[in-house]
Amino acid sequence: MAEGLGVPDTWFFSRLIREVDSDSVLRFNHYPPIILNKDCFKDNHNHTKVIGFGEHSDPQILTILRSNDVASLQISLQDGMWNPVAPDPLAFCVNVGDLLQPYNLAWFHFPEHNTIVQLG
């Protein structure tokens, strides 16, 4: 992984798989589509509700996302504005997680991000 990212010092990544007491883990999450009556997503003022996962950073080392051609990921850059990430059905989006931040890897940016899906 380090070589693919162009990281010259690979000791950190090697430790993750070689150390006996390593707590590294691989987890898969799947969020199935929501199929409900569109009217149930209106509030009392007829505003469309949204669902998603609010502003956060990822606690692990890397998060690998597949958009499934759904525009839901947004990132916040230095200006504090939320910028949509265009979905690409042929690509993966890789988020650098919090565990890499203490190593001061200057070539990575650790953006806050959220997911939001407009319903209705």
N, C-alpha and C positions, 0 to 999 in steps of 0.2 A: 504494500500500500504506500509506504513512504517513497519508494522509487517512482511509482506512478504519479505521486503528487509533487515530485521534484524536491523532496526533503533530503538534504545531504546527510544528516545524522539520523540513523534509523534505530538507535538504541531504545527509544521510548516505545516504538511499535513492537520491537522484538521482545521486550519485557512482557508485553501483554500476553504472549502465547507461550513463553518459556518459563515464566515464574510459576512455581508450584502453588503459591497462594494468590494467584491472579483471580480476580472476580469478574473477568470479562465474560460477556454473554451476548448471544445473538437472539434477537426477538423479532418476530414478524407480527405486524398489526394489519388488519383488513377492516375497512369501514364500508359496509355494504350500502348500496343506494337506498334512499328513503323514498318509499312510494306511499303517499298518503293523499287525501283530498286536499287540494290547494287552499280551500277556504279555511281549513283549520290552522293555517299559517298567517292569518290576519288577526291583528289585535283589535281592541274595542274601537279604535279610531281608523280602522281599515288600512293601517300601515302594514306592509309586508315584513314579516319577521325574518330573522336570519339565524342560522345555526353555525357553530364553529367552535374553535378552541382559541381563546383569547391570547393576548400578547404573551410570549414566553420565549425562552431559549431551551435547547435540548440538553438534558443532564449527561447524556452519554458522550462518547467520542465522536461518532458520526451518525447521522440519520440519512438514510437513502430513501428517497421518495419517488413514487411513480404517480403521475397525475391522472392517468386514465382519461386524459383529454377533458378534465374538469378544471376550470379556472377557480381555484380556491386559495392558493398560497399567496401570501403577501409578506413583504419584508420591509423593515424600517431602516433606512440608511441614516447617515449623520444629520440630515435635515429634519428628521422626525416624522416625515410624511410616509404614509403607507403606500407602497408600490406593488402592483400586482405582478406576479411571475406568470408569464404566458405558459400554458400547458403545452407540452410536446409529447405526443404519444410514442415517439421513438427514442426518448431520452429519459434519464434519471436526474433528479436534482439531489445534490449532496450538501447537507448542512453540517457545518463543523460544530461540534457540541462543546459544552462547558468544560469537559475533562481536558481538552487541549489548551484551554486558556492559560493555565498556570505556567505552561512551557514557553510562553511569550513567542509564539510562532508568528512573526511579523507579516508573513506573506498570506496569512489567513485573516478574513474579516468575520467577525462573529455577530451577525445581525440578529436583532430581535425579529420574530416573525409571528404570524397568526394564520389561522385558516378561517375562512368565512364562506358560506354558501347561501346565496340569496334564494329564498323559496317564495313561490307564488308569482 
